Amino acid sequence: MTKIEIKKTIILRNIILILLTLHISSCTGQVKEKPANDSTENIINTQPLIIRQNTTFPQIHTNLNGMVREFVRTMHQDKKGNYWFGTNGNGIIRYDGQKLQTITIKGVHPGMRVLEIVEDKTGNVWFGTSDGLIKYDGEKFSTYSKKEGLLGNDEEIWGLIIDKNGLFWVGTMEGVCHFDGEKFTPFVLPNKTVKNPEPILSIKRIPSFLEDKVGNIWINNDGNGVFKYRNGEFMHFTTENGLTDNNAAFALEDKKGNLWISSYFGGVSKFDGTNFINYTKDGIVEGIETASFYEDSKGNIWFTAENVGVYKYDGAKFTLYTTENGLTTNGVQCIFEDNKGQLWFTTWQGICIFDGKKFVNANLIEPWTN
């Protein structure tokens, strides 16, 4: 396939997923739920949702007792040990050690997408969603969106980090905001654009951020490369100065200080502070659409390659894992290591755990996910 054909495929896939989410949301909204209380707090119900709903894709591995219709986009385990699952179209799911439950929040559609989950220094858990920014303080949920100044015609948050100073960086379809705990403030990027940009959704969209060890903020820009920011100064990385592809998606800084960058059309590359090594273009790894970097507790770098599988880099070589190693599909959404050292992989067809050699259905290791 040509780059144009691949781009059309990716855009069509994203549009289909968004439309599916909207359809599921409208159907879900027809189900009337009895509120647990009439409090003004921004939470209605956290009772377990035990249903075997129809799924968009065949769920070969667990889909959390039928709670996930499509797939889990992101995972987090908080300081108390709670597991949080951010889904594509089924909102937030939590396991608190006793029960697995779908969270229902007042004013938030149950069919929302959850794209990011982060935790602040005091233990508050924050969710970047299609309904704005949501905070859980251990007792109640609070929502922040357009009325607090969130950029964009919609309320969807794509990128979210909390830097070392406690400042929130929020990426939307319309750019970057800072959040101080109460309101959003626009953060203006330099007026620099690559020649003939080819964004997936919007040239202003910010899919992700990274703060490195010295405090630089790396801002991935849909179709417009990567901006590095520090103390009021910017540096713009594009294909003209070594970036593998201007459609940068995600980034990771490893324990050695190397910056790994994934992209939609250029695969994966590593930046050592001076030079880029383009592993995909050099023919070392396959798959031009890469994402979901994760460095495990042993120092292995993991990332996904759409329709190819999952790669592990141990510092010397790359190892590719595919359906032959137990994956239900070579399309993986999220990689996450829990407090037990277990590596979780969420896919289009359920959730699995890597046992050191192969991928197995998560419910075989963690029965509560069944």
Residue frames as qw, qx, qy, qz and C-alpha x, y, z in Angstrom:
[[0.000, 0.886, 0.463, 0.000, 0.00, 0.00, 0.00],
 [0.352, 0.527, -0.047, 0.772, 1.13, 3.55, -0.70],
 [0.173, -0.111, -0.505, 0.838, 1.41, 6.15, 2.06],
 [0.376, -0.074, -0.113, -0.917, -1.77, 7.82, 0.77],
 [0.679, -0.194, -0.616, -0.350, -3.67, 4.51, 0.87],
 [0.508, -0.181, -0.700, 0.467, -2.39, 3.77, 4.38],
 [0.024, 0.010, 0.284, -0.958, -3.36, 7.25, 5.53],
 [0.544, -0.152, -0.322, -0.760, -6.88, 6.80, 4.15],
 [0.672, -0.200, -0.713, -0.020, -7.12, 3.45, 5.95],
 [0.344, -0.137, -0.594, 0.715, -6.03, 4.95, 9.30],
 [0.224, -0.029, 0.072, -0.972, -8.38, 7.93, 8.94],
 [0.634, -0.174, -0.505, -0.559, -11.28, 5.63, 8.00],
 [0.588, -0.192, -0.745, 0.250, -10.54, 3.37, 10.96],
 [0.142, -0.102, -0.459, 0.871, -10.53, 6.34, 13.36],
 [0.408, -0.073, -0.154, -0.897, -13.78, 7.67, 11.91],
 [0.664, -0.190, -0.664, -0.288, -15.42, 4.23, 12.20],
 [0.464, -0.179, -0.704, 0.508, -14.30, 3.92, 15.84],
 [0.072, 0.053, 0.262, -0.961, -15.64, 7.37, 16.67],
 [0.551, -0.099, -0.353, -0.749, -18.97, 6.62, 14.94],
 [0.630, -0.189, -0.753, 0.008, -19.19, 3.28, 16.73],
 [0.261, -0.133, -0.594, 0.749, -18.58, 5.07, 20.02],
 [0.289, 0.003, 0.030, -0.957, -21.30, 7.61, 19.27],
 [0.637, -0.136, -0.565, -0.506, -23.73, 4.85, 18.30],
 [0.554, -0.190, -0.756, 0.292, -22.97, 2.84, 21.43],
 [0.076, -0.061, -0.419, 0.903, -23.32, 5.99, 23.54],
 [0.457, -0.080, -0.168, -0.870, -26.75, 6.77, 22.10],
 [0.698, -0.178, -0.651, -0.238, -27.93, 3.20, 22.67],
 [0.457, -0.134, -0.683, 0.554, -26.50, 3.11, 26.18],
 [0.083, -0.062, 0.220, -0.970, -28.16, 6.42, 26.94],
 [0.582, -0.244, -0.411, -0.658, -31.57, 4.82, 26.40],
 [0.642, -0.252, -0.702, 0.178, -31.05, 2.57, 29.43],
 [0.324, -0.763, 0.074, -0.555, -32.38, 4.25, 32.55],
 [0.583, 0.013, -0.677, 0.450, -30.33, 3.64, 35.67],
 [0.494, -0.808, -0.303, -0.107, -31.55, 4.33, 39.17],
 [0.193, 0.718, -0.408, 0.529, -29.19, 6.84, 40.84],
 [0.591, -0.137, -0.681, 0.411, -27.51, 5.61, 44.00],
 [0.237, -0.592, -0.452, 0.624, -28.27, 8.97, 45.60],
 [0.238, 0.875, 0.344, 0.244, -29.42, 12.49, 44.79],
 [0.507, -0.625, 0.026, 0.593, -26.26, 14.14, 46.04],
 [0.346, 0.918, -0.085, -0.174, -24.77, 17.05, 44.13],
 [0.438, -0.529, 0.647, 0.331, -21.49, 15.17, 44.06],
 [0.501, 0.550, -0.423, -0.517, -20.48, 14.26, 40.53],
 [0.103, 0.177, -0.975, -0.085, -21.03, 10.54, 40.90],
 [0.716, -0.115, -0.124, -0.677, -24.22, 8.56, 40.45],
 [0.959, -0.118, 0.136, -0.219, -23.47, 4.87, 40.54],
 [0.142, 0.619, -0.770, -0.059, -20.53, 2.51, 40.82],
 [0.824, -0.074, 0.484, -0.285, -22.42, -0.78, 40.92],
 [0.348, -0.223, 0.821, 0.394, -20.99, -3.71, 38.95],
 [0.642, 0.437, -0.138, -0.615, -22.33, -4.01, 35.43],
 [0.400, -0.183, 0.893, 0.095, -22.55, -7.76, 34.83],
 [0.724, 0.532, 0.196, -0.394, -23.83, -8.22, 31.30],
 [0.581, -0.070, 0.654, 0.479, -22.72, -10.12, 28.25],
 [0.384, 0.752, 0.065, -0.532, -23.23, -7.39, 25.69],
 [0.810, 0.511, 0.196, 0.209, -22.64, -7.80, 21.98],
 [0.455, -0.611, 0.269, 0.589, -19.11, -6.84, 20.99],
 [0.430, 0.793, -0.204, -0.381, -17.80, -5.03, 17.94],
 [0.418, 0.539, -0.729, -0.061, -14.92, -7.50, 17.59],
 [0.887, -0.188, -0.417, -0.067, -14.83, -11.19, 18.62],
 [0.300, -0.760, 0.461, -0.347, -13.50, -11.27, 22.19],
 [0.815, 0.150, -0.554, 0.081, -11.20, -14.30, 22.37],
 [0.412, -0.002, -0.614, 0.673, -9.50, -13.14, 25.57],
 [0.171, -0.611, -0.655, 0.411, -11.33, -11.55, 28.49],
 [0.064, 0.524, 0.220, 0.820, -13.29, -8.34, 27.96],
 [0.034, -0.120, 0.546, -0.828, -13.84, -7.82, 31.70],
 [0.195, 0.347, 0.849, -0.347, -17.01, -9.83, 32.17],
 [0.255, 0.626, 0.667, 0.314, -18.64, -8.31, 29.11],
 [0.127, -0.828, -0.230, 0.495, -18.08, -4.70, 30.19],
 [0.115, -0.549, 0.428, 0.708, -15.84, -3.86, 27.22],
 [0.728, 0.562, 0.311, -0.240, -17.58, -3.77, 23.85],
 [0.603, 0.764, -0.220, 0.060, -14.60, -2.68, 21.74],
 [0.778, 0.143, -0.372, 0.486, -11.23, -2.50, 23.56],
 [0.509, -0.781, -0.115, 0.343, -9.29, -1.02, 26.46],
 [0.443, 0.833, -0.081, 0.321, -7.25, 2.00, 25.34],
 [0.187, 0.612, -0.518, 0.568, -5.25, 2.57, 28.51],
 [0.772, -0.428, -0.466, 0.068, -4.56, 1.07, 31.95],
 [0.048, 0.636, -0.438, 0.633, -3.32, 2.36, 35.30],
 [0.688, -0.413, -0.571, 0.175, -2.79, 0.95, 38.78],
 [0.131, -0.859, 0.085, -0.487, -2.96, 3.62, 41.46],
 [0.081, 0.529, -0.670, 0.514, -1.02, 3.96, 44.72],
 [0.640, -0.219, 0.485, -0.554, -3.72, 2.00, 46.56],
 [0.293, -0.126, 0.936, 0.148, -3.46, -0.90, 44.13],
 [0.594, 0.531, 0.439, -0.414, -6.73, -0.28, 42.28],
 [0.385, 0.070, 0.679, 0.621, -6.73, -1.23, 38.60],
 [0.356, 0.653, 0.183, -0.644, -8.26, 1.32, 36.23],
 [0.466, 0.200, 0.716, 0.481, -9.23, 0.51, 32.65],
 [0.247, 0.557, -0.013, -0.793, -9.95, 3.28, 30.15],
 [0.558, 0.288, 0.765, 0.144, -12.12, 1.94, 27.35],
 [0.034, 0.072, -0.470, -0.879, -13.06, 2.95, 23.85],
 [0.432, -0.246, -0.484, -0.721, -16.78, 3.58, 24.23],
 [0.665, -0.463, -0.580, -0.078, -17.53, 2.05, 27.63],
 [0.322, -0.873, 0.093, -0.354, -16.11, 4.66, 29.95],
 [0.009, 0.597, -0.704, 0.385, -14.09, 3.85, 33.09],
 [0.894, -0.228, -0.362, -0.131, -13.84, 0.40, 34.67],
 [0.108, -0.671, 0.597, -0.426, -12.22, -0.22, 38.08],
 [0.831, -0.198, -0.518, 0.048, -11.14, -3.23, 40.10],
 [0.251, -0.781, 0.308, -0.482, -10.63, -2.35, 43.78],
 [0.055, 0.355, -0.888, 0.287, -9.46, -5.77, 44.93],
 [0.383, 0.150, 0.790, -0.455, -12.97, -6.97, 45.66],
 [0.553, 0.589, 0.573, -0.140, -15.19, -6.16, 42.72],
 [0.290, 0.044, 0.512, 0.807, -14.96, -5.19, 39.06],
 [0.164, 0.731, 0.561, -0.352, -17.26, -2.31, 38.25],
 [0.305, 0.526, 0.364, 0.705, -18.21, 0.20, 35.58],
 [0.182, -0.389, -0.344, 0.835, -18.15, 3.76, 36.89],
 [0.112, 0.716, 0.555, 0.409, -21.11, 6.01, 36.10],
 [0.297, -0.241, -0.210, 0.900, -20.57, 9.74, 36.60],
 [0.182, 0.791, 0.492, -0.315, -23.22, 12.43, 36.72],
 [0.221, 0.873, -0.091, -0.425, -23.20, 14.60, 33.59],
 [0.031, -0.526, 0.764, 0.374, -20.88, 12.23, 31.73],
 [0.824, 0.225, -0.235, -0.464, -22.19, 9.93, 29.02],
 [0.813, -0.315, 0.487, -0.043, -21.60, 6.25, 29.85],
 [0.871, 0.389, 0.223, 0.201, -20.32, 5.68, 26.32],
 [0.051, 0.951, -0.287, -0.108, -17.35, 8.02, 26.63],
 [0.838, 0.341, -0.279, 0.323, -13.86, 7.19, 25.42],
 [0.547, -0.803, 0.187, 0.143, -10.95, 7.27, 27.88],
 [0.703, 0.644, -0.210, 0.216, -7.61, 8.05, 26.26],
 [0.372, 0.471, -0.552, 0.579, -5.29, 8.83, 29.20],
 [0.705, -0.662, -0.245, -0.071, -5.05, 8.02, 32.92],
 [0.419, 0.450, -0.458, 0.642, -2.53, 9.74, 35.22],
 [0.622, -0.647, -0.419, 0.140, -2.12, 10.10, 38.99],
 [0.086, 0.847, -0.212, 0.480, -0.90, 13.16, 40.85],
 [0.298, 0.372, -0.702, 0.529, 1.40, 13.30, 43.88],
 [0.392, -0.204, 0.515, -0.734, -1.48, 13.29, 46.37],
 [0.252, 0.086, 0.961, -0.067, -3.13, 10.20, 44.86],
 [0.550, 0.528, 0.224, -0.607, -5.87, 11.83, 42.81],
 [0.491, 0.107, 0.762, 0.408, -6.52, 9.88, 39.60],
 [0.289, 0.599, -0.059, -0.745, -7.17, 11.92, 36.44],
 [0.590, 0.301, 0.723, 0.197, -8.79, 10.76, 33.22],
 [0.127, 0.394, -0.341, -0.844, -8.46, 12.39, 29.81],
 [0.413, 0.353, 0.837, -0.068, -11.72, 11.52, 28.06],
 [0.122, 0.398, 0.594, 0.688, -14.08, 12.42, 25.24],
 [0.285, -0.829, -0.442, -0.190, -16.09, 14.30, 27.90],
 [0.051, -0.889, 0.234, -0.391, -13.18, 16.39, 29.15],
 [0.304, 0.373, -0.734, 0.479, -10.94, 15.99, 32.20],
 [0.756, -0.499, -0.276, -0.322, -12.23, 13.89, 35.11],
 [0.089, 0.507, -0.681, 0.521, -10.77, 13.76, 38.61],
 [0.796, -0.398, -0.434, -0.139, -11.26, 11.04, 41.22],
 [0.057, -0.694, 0.472, -0.540, -10.15, 12.04, 44.73],
 [0.146, 0.113, -0.929, 0.321, -10.83, 8.70, 46.37],
 [0.230, 0.348, 0.723, -0.551, -14.45, 9.50, 47.16],
 [0.470, 0.724, 0.383, -0.331, -16.05, 11.41, 44.31],
 [0.550, 0.253, 0.466, 0.645, -15.58, 12.34, 40.67],
 [0.080, 0.788, 0.112, -0.600, -15.34, 15.93, 39.36],
 [0.643, 0.461, 0.461, 0.402, -15.43, 17.00, 35.71],
 [0.108, -0.707, 0.127, 0.687, -13.70, 19.87, 33.90],
 [0.565, 0.388, 0.608, 0.401, -14.36, 20.77, 30.28],
 [0.291, 0.547, 0.319, 0.717, -15.36, 23.67, 28.02],
 [0.302, -0.889, -0.255, -0.232, -16.97, 25.70, 30.77],
 [0.631, -0.681, 0.109, 0.355, -13.57, 25.74, 32.54],
 [0.107, 0.852, -0.339, -0.386, -11.83, 26.83, 29.32],
 [0.675, -0.095, 0.675, 0.281, -10.88, 23.56, 27.60],
 [0.150, 0.475, -0.465, -0.732, -9.84, 24.22, 24.00],
 [0.025, 0.011, 0.918, 0.396, -11.83, 22.83, 21.09],
 [0.537, -0.115, -0.276, -0.789, -15.32, 22.47, 19.69],
 [0.817, -0.263, -0.495, -0.136, -15.60, 19.06, 21.29],
 [0.504, -0.759, 0.308, -0.273, -14.41, 18.10, 24.77],
 [0.986, 0.037, -0.097, 0.129, -12.07, 15.26, 23.86],
 [0.265, -0.830, 0.488, 0.057, -8.64, 15.09, 25.48],
 [0.878, 0.381, -0.288, 0.035, -5.96, 13.16, 23.59],
 [0.611, 0.288, -0.493, 0.548, -2.75, 13.88, 25.49],
 [0.515, -0.794, -0.018, -0.321, -2.32, 14.33, 29.26],
 [0.696, 0.038, -0.496, 0.518, 0.65, 14.52, 31.63],
 [0.415, -0.908, -0.051, -0.033, 1.42, 16.16, 34.98],
 [0.556, 0.598, -0.387, 0.428, 4.95, 17.57, 35.01],
 [0.593, -0.068, -0.580, 0.555, 7.39, 17.59, 37.94],
 [0.005, 0.102, -0.267, 0.958, 6.02, 20.95, 39.09],
 [0.212, 0.397, 0.786, -0.424, 2.46, 19.64, 39.19],
 [0.344, 0.455, -0.127, -0.812, 1.37, 21.50, 36.06],
 [0.681, 0.329, 0.651, -0.061, -1.07, 19.70, 33.77],
 [0.089, 0.358, -0.562, -0.740, -0.38, 19.57, 30.03],
 [0.587, 0.390, 0.641, -0.305, -3.57, 18.82, 28.13],
 [0.052, -0.201, 0.656, 0.725, -3.69, 18.02, 24.40],
 [0.540, 0.495, 0.521, -0.438, -6.88, 18.45, 22.36],
 [0.610, 0.517, 0.507, 0.323, -7.92, 18.66, 18.72],
 [0.192, 0.942, 0.130, 0.244, -7.24, 22.40, 18.90],
 [0.309, 0.696, -0.416, 0.498, -3.87, 22.49, 20.63],
 [0.542, -0.046, -0.662, 0.516, -2.41, 22.63, 24.15],
 [0.405, -0.782, -0.086, -0.465, -3.86, 23.81, 27.46],
 [0.233, 0.206, -0.740, 0.597, -2.41, 24.12, 30.92],
 [0.598, -0.575, -0.442, -0.343, -4.68, 23.18, 33.82],
 [0.075, 0.478, -0.545, 0.685, -4.17, 24.51, 37.36],
 [0.077, -0.171, -0.897, 0.401, -6.76, 22.37, 39.10],
 [0.248, 0.561, 0.515, -0.599, -9.65, 24.72, 38.40],
 [0.523, 0.775, 0.105, -0.340, -9.39, 26.16, 34.91],
 [0.786, 0.207, 0.355, 0.463, -7.64, 25.68, 31.56],
 [0.006, 0.853, -0.167, -0.495, -5.28, 28.22, 30.00],
 [0.819, 0.570, 0.020, 0.065, -4.24, 28.01, 26.33],
 [0.534, -0.562, 0.431, 0.463, -0.55, 27.34, 25.69],
 [0.586, 0.766, -0.059, -0.256, 0.50, 28.67, 22.29],
 [0.814, -0.070, 0.394, 0.422, 2.91, 26.68, 20.13],
 [0.149, -0.479, 0.370, 0.782, 5.22, 28.40, 17.63],
 [0.656, 0.614, 0.139, -0.417, 3.72, 29.21, 14.26],
 [0.017, 0.513, -0.785, -0.347, 5.86, 26.67, 12.44],
 [0.856, 0.232, 0.325, -0.329, 4.39, 24.15, 10.04],
 [0.514, -0.193, 0.721, 0.423, 6.06, 21.50, 7.91],
 [0.294, 0.309, -0.492, -0.759, 5.74, 21.60, 4.14],
 [0.621, -0.014, -0.593, -0.513, 2.63, 19.81, 2.91],
 [0.289, -0.210, 0.782, -0.511, 1.45, 18.52, 6.30],
 [0.569, -0.102, -0.695, -0.427, -0.67, 15.36, 6.29],
 [0.323, -0.255, 0.641, -0.648, -2.41, 15.21, 9.68],
 [0.069, -0.195, -0.978, -0.027, -4.48, 12.17, 10.62],
 [0.077, -0.709, -0.694, 0.098, -7.29, 14.25, 12.14],
 [0.000, 0.988, 0.140, 0.071, -6.14, 17.85, 12.69],
 [0.564, 0.513, -0.279, 0.585, -2.87, 19.77, 12.30],
 [0.219, -0.650, 0.320, -0.653, -3.55, 21.21, 15.78],
 [0.900, -0.348, -0.165, -0.206, -4.21, 17.88, 17.47],
 [0.009, -0.635, 0.709, -0.308, -1.80, 16.88, 20.26],
 [0.850, -0.098, -0.474, -0.208, -1.88, 13.08, 20.70],
 [0.841, -0.389, -0.269, 0.263, 0.67, 12.90, 23.53],
 [0.043, -0.910, 0.325, -0.255, 3.30, 14.57, 25.72],
 [0.870, -0.114, -0.320, 0.356, 6.50, 13.50, 27.45],
 [0.210, -0.928, 0.273, -0.144, 8.57, 15.16, 30.18],
 [0.793, 0.297, -0.446, 0.290, 12.18, 13.98, 30.13],
 [0.724, -0.371, -0.391, 0.430, 14.60, 13.69, 33.04],
 [0.373, -0.065, -0.102, 0.920, 15.92, 17.25, 32.72],
 [0.128, 0.572, 0.455, -0.671, 12.48, 18.84, 32.45],
 [0.148, 0.173, -0.514, -0.827, 12.05, 19.26, 28.71],
 [0.606, 0.360, 0.545, -0.454, 8.46, 18.85, 27.55],
 [0.085, -0.098, 0.788, 0.601, 8.10, 16.99, 24.25],
 [0.517, 0.427, 0.347, -0.656, 4.87, 17.77, 22.41],
 [0.320, 0.102, 0.837, 0.431, 3.79, 15.45, 19.61],
 [0.344, 0.488, 0.052, -0.800, 1.84, 17.30, 16.94],
 [0.703, 0.360, 0.611, -0.042, -0.44, 15.53, 14.43],
 [0.652, 0.642, 0.285, 0.286, 1.31, 15.92, 11.07],
 [0.141, 0.937, -0.139, 0.287, 3.62, 18.67, 12.30],
 [0.546, 0.399, -0.577, 0.458, 6.48, 16.81, 13.95],
 [0.661, -0.523, -0.453, 0.291, 7.55, 17.23, 17.56],
 [0.019, 0.838, -0.158, 0.522, 8.17, 20.38, 19.61],
 [0.661, -0.222, -0.503, 0.512, 10.62, 20.36, 22.53],
 [0.157, -0.845, -0.090, -0.503, 9.91, 23.06, 25.13],
 [0.672, -0.352, -0.394, 0.519, 11.97, 24.34, 28.05],
 [0.312, -0.565, -0.188, 0.741, 11.91, 27.71, 29.85],
 [0.286, 0.788, 0.115, -0.532, 10.15, 29.58, 27.06],
 [0.130, 0.571, -0.636, -0.503, 12.26, 28.15, 24.23],
 [0.883, 0.258, 0.291, -0.263, 11.15, 25.73, 21.54],
 [0.080, -0.418, 0.785, 0.450, 12.92, 23.36, 19.18],
 [0.791, 0.334, 0.096, -0.504, 11.02, 21.86, 16.25],
 [0.326, -0.277, 0.868, 0.251, 11.90, 18.34, 15.07],
 [0.748, 0.471, 0.069, -0.462, 10.67, 17.27, 11.63],
 [0.923, 0.209, 0.254, 0.199, 11.77, 14.97, 8.84],
 [0.437, 0.843, -0.156, 0.271, 14.08, 17.76, 7.69],
 [0.034, -0.724, 0.595, -0.348, 16.27, 17.36, 10.77],
 [0.132, 0.304, -0.933, 0.140, 16.05, 13.60, 11.28],
 [0.585, 0.048, 0.558, -0.587, 12.59, 12.75, 12.56],
 [0.277, 0.033, 0.919, 0.278, 11.39, 9.56, 10.88],
 [0.015, -0.545, -0.718, -0.432, 7.89, 10.92, 10.17],
 [0.083, -0.266, 0.118, -0.953, 6.02, 14.16, 10.84],
 [0.694, -0.389, -0.299, -0.526, 3.02, 12.21, 12.08],
 [0.196, 0.264, -0.801, 0.501, 4.51, 11.54, 15.51],
 [0.636, -0.442, -0.516, -0.366, 2.24, 9.58, 17.85],
 [0.748, -0.660, -0.063, -0.028, 3.89, 8.65, 21.18],
 [0.376, 0.666, -0.515, 0.388, 7.23, 9.05, 22.92],
 [0.855, -0.501, -0.114, 0.064, 9.14, 7.38, 25.74],
 [0.130, 0.783, -0.552, 0.254, 12.38, 8.26, 27.51],
 [0.896, -0.106, -0.423, 0.082, 14.18, 5.11, 28.61],
 [0.693, -0.690, -0.036, 0.208, 16.35, 4.71, 31.71],
 [0.688, -0.066, 0.202, 0.694, 19.45, 5.50, 29.65],
 [0.012, -0.638, -0.038, 0.769, 18.03, 8.84, 28.52],
 [0.104, 0.033, 0.719, 0.687, 17.23, 7.83, 24.95],
 [0.476, 0.340, 0.236, -0.776, 14.02, 9.18, 23.45],
 [0.243, 0.168, 0.907, 0.299, 11.87, 6.68, 21.52],
 [0.377, 0.362, 0.033, -0.852, 9.32, 8.10, 19.08],
 [0.419, 0.299, 0.849, 0.124, 6.55, 6.23, 17.32],
 [0.215, 0.336, -0.230, -0.888, 4.71, 7.42, 14.23],
 [0.732, 0.373, 0.369, -0.435, 1.85, 6.63, 11.90],
 [0.778, 0.621, -0.040, -0.093, 3.86, 6.33, 8.67],
 [0.353, 0.742, -0.542, 0.175, 7.53, 6.06, 9.63],
 [0.825, -0.107, -0.528, 0.173, 7.59, 3.34, 12.26],
 [0.637, -0.753, -0.083, 0.144, 9.84, 3.74, 15.28],
 [0.520, 0.615, -0.281, 0.521, 13.01, 5.71, 15.88],
 [0.673, -0.583, -0.248, 0.381, 15.37, 6.49, 18.77],
 [0.218, 0.866, -0.102, 0.437, 16.92, 9.88, 19.52],
 [0.765, -0.226, -0.353, 0.489, 20.09, 9.96, 21.63],
 [0.266, -0.818, -0.136, 0.492, 20.11, 13.73, 22.01],
 [0.111, -0.564, 0.450, 0.683, 22.08, 14.27, 18.82],
 [0.237, 0.214, -0.750, -0.579, 21.07, 11.76, 16.17],
 [0.804, 0.074, 0.206, -0.553, 18.01, 9.75, 15.16],
 [0.102, -0.180, 0.956, 0.207, 18.22, 6.02, 14.51],
 [0.670, 0.169, -0.060, -0.720, 15.30, 5.02, 12.30],
 [0.418, -0.180, 0.889, -0.056, 14.82, 1.31, 13.00],
 [0.674, 0.474, 0.518, -0.231, 11.88, 0.86, 10.65],
 [0.503, 0.820, -0.163, -0.219, 13.36, 2.71, 7.69],
 [0.007, -0.643, 0.763, 0.074, 16.64, 0.84, 8.25],
 [0.748, 0.119, -0.570, -0.318, 14.74, -2.45, 7.93],
 [0.104, 0.250, -0.853, 0.446, 15.42, -3.63, 11.48],
 [0.289, 0.290, 0.774, -0.483, 11.74, -3.73, 12.53],
 [0.023, 0.357, 0.741, 0.569, 8.52, -4.00, 10.54],
 [0.128, -0.745, -0.649, 0.090, 5.34, -1.95, 10.63],
 [0.251, 0.388, 0.059, 0.885, 5.08, 1.72, 9.77],
 [0.436, -0.646, -0.111, -0.617, 2.28, 2.48, 12.28],
 [0.570, -0.041, -0.684, 0.454, 3.74, 2.14, 15.77],
 [0.377, -0.677, -0.005, -0.633, 2.59, 3.18, 19.24],
 [0.814, -0.524, -0.067, -0.239, 2.28, 2.39, 22.96],
 [0.467, 0.475, -0.616, 0.421, 5.88, 2.44, 24.19],
 [0.728, -0.643, 0.043, -0.235, 6.51, 0.91, 27.60],
 [0.354, 0.515, -0.712, 0.321, 9.71, 0.23, 29.52],
 [0.821, -0.415, -0.364, -0.144, 9.27, -2.65, 31.95],
 [0.574, -0.786, 0.221, -0.058, 10.97, -3.10, 35.34],
 [0.856, -0.151, 0.327, 0.371, 13.73, -5.16, 33.68],
 [0.137, -0.624, 0.326, 0.697, 14.61, -2.38, 31.27],
 [0.367, 0.245, 0.778, 0.446, 13.03, -3.94, 28.18],
 [0.254, 0.326, -0.072, -0.908, 11.42, -1.52, 25.72],
 [0.347, 0.381, 0.855, 0.059, 8.07, -2.70, 24.36],
 [0.283, 0.390, -0.074, -0.873, 6.05, -1.14, 21.55],
 [0.649, 0.401, 0.625, -0.162, 3.26, -2.10, 19.17],
 [0.024, 0.270, -0.586, -0.763, 3.35, -2.29, 15.39],
 [0.655, 0.291, 0.271, -0.643, -0.16, -2.31, 13.93],
 [0.892, 0.357, -0.058, -0.272, -0.98, -5.54, 12.07],
 [0.517, 0.536, -0.642, 0.183, 2.55, -6.81, 12.76],
 [0.769, -0.328, -0.517, 0.182, 2.59, -7.54, 16.50],
 [0.436, -0.895, 0.083, -0.041, 4.52, -6.44, 19.58],
 [0.643, 0.501, -0.404, 0.415, 8.26, -5.80, 19.75],
 [0.672, -0.726, 0.023, 0.145, 10.54, -6.15, 22.76],
 [0.509, 0.689, -0.346, 0.382, 13.98, -4.52, 22.74],
 [0.824, -0.507, -0.173, 0.186, 16.33, -5.85, 25.41],
 [0.273, -0.869, 0.283, 0.300, 19.16, -3.43, 24.69],
 [0.337, -0.380, 0.740, 0.441, 20.79, -5.70, 22.13],
 [0.011, -0.096, -0.837, -0.539, 18.10, -7.10, 19.85],
 [0.549, 0.035, 0.039, -0.834, 14.46, -6.78, 18.88],
 [0.109, 0.108, 0.988, -0.004, 12.09, -9.73, 19.39],
 [0.449, -0.054, -0.282, -0.846, 8.74, -9.80, 17.60],
 [0.231, 0.165, 0.900, -0.330, 5.72, -11.46, 19.24],
 [0.389, 0.017, -0.452, -0.802, 2.63, -12.25, 17.17],
 [0.824, -0.119, -0.006, -0.553, -0.46, -14.45, 17.17],
 [0.790, 0.195, -0.576, 0.075, 1.92, -17.41, 17.02],
 [0.293, 0.187, -0.672, 0.654, 2.98, -16.46, 20.57],
 [0.144, -0.442, -0.807, 0.364, -0.57, -16.30, 21.91],
 [0.163, 0.271, 0.058, -0.947, -1.82, -12.86, 20.85],
 [0.494, 0.504, 0.682, -0.192, -5.39, -13.02, 19.56],
 [0.482, 0.837, 0.214, 0.145, -4.59, -10.32, 17.02],
 [0.644, 0.048, -0.005, 0.763, -1.52, -8.40, 15.92],
 [0.030, -0.675, -0.124, -0.726, -3.31, -5.16, 16.72],
 [0.531, -0.407, -0.563, 0.486, -2.41, -4.17, 20.31],
 [0.069, -0.882, -0.237, -0.401, -3.70, -0.98, 21.96],
 [0.324, -0.832, 0.281, -0.351, -1.96, -0.71, 25.33],
 [0.738, 0.107, -0.572, 0.343, 0.99, -2.18, 27.24],
 [0.385, -0.732, 0.198, -0.525, 1.12, -1.92, 31.04],
 [0.540, 0.097, -0.759, 0.351, 3.06, -3.46, 33.96],
 [0.578, -0.704, -0.220, -0.348, 1.27, -3.82, 37.28],
 [0.336, -0.765, 0.454, -0.310, 2.68, -3.85, 40.82],
 [0.903, -0.195, 0.382, -0.022, 3.25, -7.61, 40.60],
 [0.207, -0.507, 0.667, 0.505, 5.50, -7.20, 37.58],
 [0.545, 0.374, 0.745, 0.088, 2.87, -8.65, 35.25],
 [0.004, 0.246, -0.395, -0.885, 2.78, -7.25, 31.72],
 [0.468, 0.540, 0.622, -0.321, -0.73, -6.62, 30.39],
 [0.072, -0.094, 0.571, 0.813, -1.59, -6.21, 26.72],
 [0.473, 0.509, 0.497, -0.520, -4.97, -4.95, 25.58],
 [0.175, -0.046, 0.744, 0.643, -6.02, -5.85, 22.06],
 [0.457, 0.018, -0.313, -0.832, -8.92, -5.58, 19.67],
 [0.751, -0.141, -0.559, -0.321, -9.98, -9.03, 20.87],
 [0.792, -0.562, -0.238, -0.030, -9.55, -8.93, 24.61],
 [0.181, -0.856, 0.428, -0.227, -6.90, -8.60, 27.32],
 [0.938, 0.039, -0.298, 0.172, -3.92, -10.87, 27.84],
 [0.451, -0.820, 0.351, 0.032, -0.88, -11.15, 30.14],
 [0.621, 0.568, -0.533, 0.088, 2.64, -12.11, 29.06],
 [0.879, -0.472, 0.050, -0.050, 3.93, -15.01, 31.16],
 [0.413, -0.678, 0.527, 0.304, 7.54, -14.60, 30.06],
 [0.353, -0.106, 0.816, 0.445, 7.25, -16.78, 26.99],
 [0.005, -0.383, -0.744, -0.548, 3.76, -16.39, 25.57],
 [0.307, -0.142, 0.095, -0.936, 0.58, -14.36, 25.87],
 [0.159, -0.299, -0.939, 0.062, -2.29, -15.95, 27.79],
 [0.307, -0.681, -0.457, -0.484, -5.85, -14.92, 28.51],
 [0.024, -0.487, 0.434, -0.758, -5.69, -12.55, 31.49],
 [0.737, -0.387, 0.057, -0.551, -8.45, -14.44, 33.28],
 [0.903, 0.015, -0.411, 0.128, -6.20, -17.48, 33.62],
 [0.489, 0.164, -0.453, 0.727, -3.82, -15.45, 35.81],
 [0.130, 0.024, 0.370, -0.920, -6.23, -12.89, 37.27],
 [0.008, 0.390, 0.914, 0.112, -9.63, -14.67, 37.57],
 [0.072, 0.632, 0.447, -0.628, -11.40, -11.44, 38.57],
 [0.127, 0.394, -0.375, -0.829, -11.09, -10.25, 34.95],
 [0.155, 0.181, 0.939, 0.247, -13.33, -13.08, 33.73]]
